[in-house]
Amino acid sequence: MTAALAIDSRQPPAAKADDPGDAWAERLDRLASAGLARMTGGLSPLSILSAYADWATHLALSPGRQWRLGVKAGRKMSRLADFTGRALLEGSAAAPAITPLPQDHRFDDPAWRTWPFNLLEQGFLLQQQWWDAALTGVPGVTAPHQAMARFAARQMLDVLAPSNFVLTNPVVQAKVAKTGGVCLAQGAANLLDDVRRGLSGEPPAGAEAFRPGHEVAITPGQVVFRNDLIELIRYAPATAQVRPEPVLITSAWIMKFYILDLSPENSLVRWLVDQGFCVFMISWRNPGPADRGLDLEDYRRQGFLAALDAVVAETGASAVHAVGYCLGGTLLAIAAATMARDGDERLASVTLLAAQTEFSEPGELGLFIDAGQVRFLEDLMWSRGYLDPRQMSGAFQILRSNDLVWSRLVRDYLMGERAPMSDLMAWNSDGTRLPYAMHSQYLHSLFLNDDLAEGRFLVEGRPIALEDIRVPIFAVGAEWDHVAPWRSVFKIHLLTGAEVTFLLTSGGHNAGIISEPRRPGRRWRRRTRPADGRYVDPEAWLGQAEQGEGSWWPQWAKWLADRSGPSVPARTLEPADQPGKGSRAPAPGRYVLER
């Protein structure tokens, strides 16, 4: 196995020859850790406890800081008392002592301005603000421990928010009164249905209305290549002329590929085809326990490289526009650096969509990836052979718990309502498993050690460097991306001397990329740094970048066209099941349907 990190992906570390009991001791430790990981959803309580121990110890040794926090607490109590008096006299017209953060919509309803709910809201927000101050800036506390402690405290406070309980939420109380309590009965039914679906592995309610190949992932095409890891889909041309350089998209195997081919009106694939591009897409097979040994090298060789070979054989093209989304973009960067090192010139350009290549500042997702947490996850994966998608989706939901967890619980279980299912929500519930070896290597080599950015990542026994990439790069970051923060994505400028066009779009990790034309409220910024140009930091970049309203897709299409040759006549797809051609199945293929 060629990998950046030498790990035994199929069994626990072997015991020393002079002490056979070591193997059993190691196995016992792993089994105990895996059992605890199942109970905690894959989160390590020791990582949280160590963060709070660091904070509490240093706070105990800081009497001045304690005094300042006591003063802050007194001031907040005074502000709450002042608000209480004004609210009793002025009612809902009383000016608040504190307002929620812009992204906090739990208290938007006017009912929260009425007595006594306005007092509950103000008291909660002041307490939340005090705890954030208490956990910030304590001398001696490490930055990772401070971030973890603040994050964990925010999660615990969110559980206790007055918006989460019938007796303290005026909006829920009004719904209970209006329906005579029927909403609570409907909410209980919703809860039981969700529990049943979770235990049986069924998708959430309403997801059945968005089936791949029927309502979503319906852009016409064929599977033109298949191996044990991927299916390669070639999409049928929609124009008489196409660009001679095909577009090969490497999707993230953390989820199904059809995030980029949702409904016809918001399908990036369909839109690209309509612009006169010949488009190919990698669809990954959902791995199982037997695939525990698959690592990043397997994904590079059997995934991207196999697909690139098939695209060139299928079209006869001398160069390909390579696109990678999220984890697929990280893999593309690895593959492109390897090709540059080895003199393989089949890439015309590289596009990285919300993809990190440097991991020293991964945002709040990094709170789940320290040495202790990685060991915890490794033991859980070791016991199964893979990381279950529920662990990954749970971590992503916690990052935006107000929007994705608590507001949904209030709506579904207290008010008895169901938010309409969308194609994006249905896709988000269609998770995939991650092989043990690949994910362990990813966490250690990329996240913890940052080997790719530091020039230590090995491919075929030799290191690769992103600096070797010289083809033009188009990198997209999203303003509210919690998975790949845009300032982290922006660091591609530091890692290569190639021409880099960086575009910052509004939205998050998914909705920022799925930004079809005519969608309201979209905006973007863009700036190109020429090859070997001077570095501009993110804050200065914001002031210098060109700004525009609407979708970023047309900007990208023009960038691709400017780096493509003159259009040539499009070739229709060959009929399926031709002798000597192998079986050509219609898109979206069979791998995307596997659970």
Helices and strands as residue ranges (DSSP letters): H 21-39, H 45-60, H 63-90, G 91-93, G 110-113, H 117-134, H 143-159, G 162-164, G 166-168, H 170-179, H 182-200, G 207-209, E 221-226, E 230-235, E 241-242, E 247-250, G 257-260, G 264-266, H 268-274, E 279-284, G 289-291, H 296-298, I 299-305, H 306-315, E 320-325, H 327-342, E 347-353, G 363-368, H 371-384, E 386-387, H 389-399, H 401-401, I 402-406, H 407-409, I 410-414, H 423-428, E 434-435, H 436-441, I 442-448, H 451-454, E 458-459, E 462-463, G 466-468, E 473-478, H 486-489, H 492-495, E 500-505, E 523-529, H 538-544, E 546-549, H 553-562, E 568-569, E 585-586, G 591-593
